[in-house]
């Protein structure tokens, strides 16, 4: 108890020094708390954006996809029965099938390596934010339509209604 009393007297022996130290500690702790809050908010935002834009809450893949993501494995056999099973689960609000592949997009003026996502336009509009994010043109609906990002359209030097060719590997 005597040590605590001695320490307390020493703290107030030089009030200016005590105020500077307490201020520095307070500012440091406040800065750390604010930076941690900003960081956690950014991480939560990134997770929400990733889920909304394509990763989703849950993914179902064909057997062996983790080791070898060939196109044959990506096209799951029995997809219709899986779809019916997903529709039967009341906790699942909506789902959409997707097929992802790497390929080449070519316009009359340029060609670019791209990541291609084949989707069911009606189901995809309910799952991801892609349909709501279109600024020019229309969401998918008719066969032979694609949605391009602004940067890809600029690199291909094409515009809405322009012609492009998508090339992907063939099923063996």
ABEGO torsion letter per residue (X at the ends): XAAAAAAAAAAAABAAAAAAAAAAAAAAAAAAAAAAAAAAAAAAAAAAAAAAAGAEABBBBBBGAAABABAAAABBBGAAAAAAAAAABAABABBBBBBBBBBBBBBAABBBBBBBBBBBAAAAAAABAAAAABABEBBBGBBGBBBBBAAAAAAAGBBBGBBBBBBBBBBX
